[in-house]
Amino acid sequence: MIDVIIPTYNGAHLLPACLDALRAQSRGDAVVTVVDDGSRDGSLALLAERYPEVRVLARPHNQGLATAVNAGIAATSAPYVVLLNNDTEADPHWLDQLVGTLDRRPQYAFAASKLLLFDRRDYIHSAGDYYQVSGEPGSRGVWDRDLGQYDVVSEVFGPCAGAAAYRRSALEDLAEGGMVFDEDLVMYCEDVDLNMRARRAGLRTIFVPTAVVYHKLSATGGGTLASYYCGRNFALVWAKNMPGPMARRHWPALLRSQLRFAMQSLRHLREPAARARLRGQISALRSLPRFLAKRQPPTSARSTDLLAEAIVRWSPVDGQTLK
């Protein structure tokens, strides 16, 4: 059995394409749960009228993506958890390919989809995610034309949670205080945080190029919201998860990255997104003590080595853009 969890907030205009594609899946053992995070746009009425087969978890107030997804995970029980953004359209064979790969490869805990742009379906949004010692996460192949360059089943650093499969047992092992995703991150990079924790625990991710999902980029978030939380969370995820030996070695890379973002924002200060990123960086400084308190000591020297090896192995070599 599979639990497909879709967080949504005021997404009534997006849900039909997403849910119609799930109805058309070739694999039929999935239960779809939509976690409505306090929508006021008629989403609940739409779901009741047009998608009675969908389980709805209605939350009274909007508390952010990480909290909504945690609620969905806690309310479900299938061995596989699949997360899907509401601004997507999955290929009919997506679930079969994605979860089927985990079925056949027990050495992997997570599976990453191939995300393509919704309106330019021969362009890549993510072929699996990577992470850099500077604290900058990214997506393989982002903005590249899909010419088959990522059409090999292969290991990657981690999946983009916009379309990913997880073994529930792995998520339970990684939970912090009963929460899979760090709710203090709110949104953006909550999946990066999980991927780093998984890597330190020795858990691996497989990229499945035949598990295709089309993404309406930034239809739900994006804009100043993305700029603020990326400005805030890049540094906080690094501070929380980078093991001591790596932090002492690579803190100059983090500092250079943060200063570069700040200078770029200052040069474009008249733009709302630039101001939002600066506000996010300032917020990160205020939140830093709380995230440093979340740091977990490595269970062994090997856990540090596992993360270091994964970062080096999948760091980009061609200047790929941030996710």
TANOR-V799755 format. One record per residue. N is the residue number from 1. RES is the residue in three letters. SS is DSSP state (h for helix, s for strand, l for the rest). Layout:
N;RES;SS  N;RES;SS
This chain:
1;MET;l  2;ILE;s  3;ASP;s  4;VAL;s  5;ILE;s  6;ILE;s  7;PRO;s  8;THR;s  9;TYR;l  10;ASN;l  11;GLY;l  12;ALA;h  13;HIS;h  14;LEU;h  15;LEU;h  16;PRO;h  17;ALA;h  18;CYS;h  19;LEU;h  20;ASP;h  21;ALA;h  22;LEU;h  23;ARG;h  24;ALA;l  25;GLN;l  26;SER;l  27;ARG;l  28;GLY;l  29;ASP;l  30;ALA;s  31;VAL;s  32;VAL;s  33;THR;s  34;VAL;s  35;VAL;s  36;ASP;s  37;ASP;s  38;GLY;l  39;SER;l  40;ARG;l  41;ASP;l  42;GLY;l  43;SER;h  44;LEU;h  45;ALA;h  46;LEU;h  47;LEU;h  48;ALA;h  49;GLU;h  50;ARG;h  51;TYR;l  52;PRO;l  53;GLU;l  54;VAL;l  55;ARG;s  56;VAL;s  57;LEU;s  58;ALA;s  59;ARG;s  60;PRO;l  61;HIS;l  62;ASN;l  63;GLN;l  64;GLY;l  65;LEU;h  66;ALA;h  67;THR;h  68;ALA;h  69;VAL;h  70;ASN;h  71;ALA;h  72;GLY;h  73;ILE;h  74;ALA;h  75;ALA;l  76;THR;l  77;SER;l  78;ALA;l  79;PRO;l  80;TYR;s  81;VAL;s  82;VAL;s  83;LEU;s  84;LEU;s  85;ASN;l  86;ASN;l  87;ASP;l  88;THR;s  89;GLU;s  90;ALA;s  91;ASP;l  92;PRO;l  93;HIS;l  94;TRP;h  95;LEU;h  96;ASP;h  97;GLN;h  98;LEU;h  99;VAL;h  100;GLY;h  101;THR;h  102;LEU;h  103;ASP;h  104;ARG;h  105;ARG;l  106;PRO;l  107;GLN;l  108;TYR;l  109;ALA;l  110;PHE;s  111;ALA;s  112;ALA;s  113;SER;s  114;LYS;s  115;LEU;s  116;LEU;s  117;LEU;s  118;PHE;l  119;ASP;l  120;ARG;l  121;ARG;l  122;ASP;l  123;TYR;s  124;ILE;s  125;HIS;s  126;SER;s  127;ALA;l  128;GLY;l  129;ASP;s  130;TYR;s  131;TYR;s  132;GLN;l  133;VAL;l  134;SER;l  135;GLY;l  136;GLU;l  137;PRO;s  138;GLY;s  139;SER;s  140;ARG;l  141;GLY;l  142;VAL;l  143;TRP;l  144;ASP;l  145;ARG;s  146;ASP;l  147;LEU;l  148;GLY;l  149;GLN;l  150;TYR;l  151;ASP;l  152;VAL;l  153;VAL;l  154;SER;s  155;GLU;s  156;VAL;s  157;PHE;l  158;GLY;s  159;PRO;l  160;CYS;l  161;ALA;l  162;GLY;l  163;ALA;s  164;ALA;s  165;ALA;s  166;TYR;s  167;ARG;s  168;ARG;h  169;SER;h  170;ALA;h  171;LEU;h  172;GLU;h  173;ASP;h  174;LEU;h  175;ALA;l  176;GLU;s  177;GLY;l  178;GLY;l  179;MET;s  180;VAL;l  181;PHE;l  182;ASP;l  183;GLU;h  184;ASP;h  185;LEU;h  186;VAL;l  187;MET;l  188;TYR;l  189;CYS;l  190;GLU;h  191;ASP;h  192;VAL;h  193;ASP;h  194;LEU;h  195;ASN;h  196;MET;h  197;ARG;h  198;ALA;h  199;ARG;h  200;ARG;h  201;ALA;l  202;GLY;l  203;LEU;l  204;ARG;l  205;THR;s  206;ILE;s  207;PHE;s  208;VAL;s  209;PRO;s  210;THR;s  211;ALA;s  212;VAL;s  213;VAL;s  214;TYR;s  215;HIS;s  216;LYS;l  217;LEU;l  218;SER;l  219;ALA;l  220;THR;l  221;GLY;l  222;GLY;l  223;GLY;h  224;THR;h  225;LEU;h  226;ALA;h  227;SER;h  228;TYR;h  229;TYR;h  230;CYS;h  231;GLY;h  232;ARG;h  233;ASN;h  234;PHE;h  235;ALA;h  236;LEU;h  237;VAL;h  238;TRP;h  239;ALA;h  240;LYS;h  241;ASN;h  242;MET;l  243;PRO;l  244;GLY;h  245;PRO;h  246;MET;h  247;ALA;h  248;ARG;h  249;ARG;h  250;HIS;h  251;TRP;h  252;PRO;h  253;ALA;h  254;LEU;h  255;LEU;h  256;ARG;h  257;SER;h  258;GLN;h  259;LEU;h  260;ARG;h  261;PHE;h  262;ALA;h  263;MET;h  264;GLN;h  265;SER;h  266;LEU;h  267;ARG;h  268;HIS;l  269;LEU;l  270;ARG;l  271;GLU;l  272;PRO;h  273;ALA;h  274;ALA;h  275;ARG;h  276;ALA;h  277;ARG;h  278;LEU;h  279;ARG;h  280;GLY;h  281;GLN;h  282;ILE;h  283;SER;h  284;ALA;h  285;LEU;h  286;ARG;h  287;SER;h  288;LEU;h  289;PRO;h  290;ARG;h  291;PHE;h  292;LEU;h  293;ALA;l  294;LYS;l  295;ARG;l  296;GLN;l  297;PRO;l  298;PRO;l  299;THR;l  300;SER;l  301;ALA;h  302;ARG;h  303;SER;h  304;THR;h  305;ASP;h  306;LEU;h  307;LEU;h  308;ALA;h  309;GLU;h  310;ALA;h  311;ILE;h  312;VAL;h  313;ARG;h  314;TRP;h  315;SER;l  316;PRO;l  317;VAL;l  318;ASP;l  319;GLY;l  320;GLN;l  321;THR;l  322;LEU;s  323;LYS;l
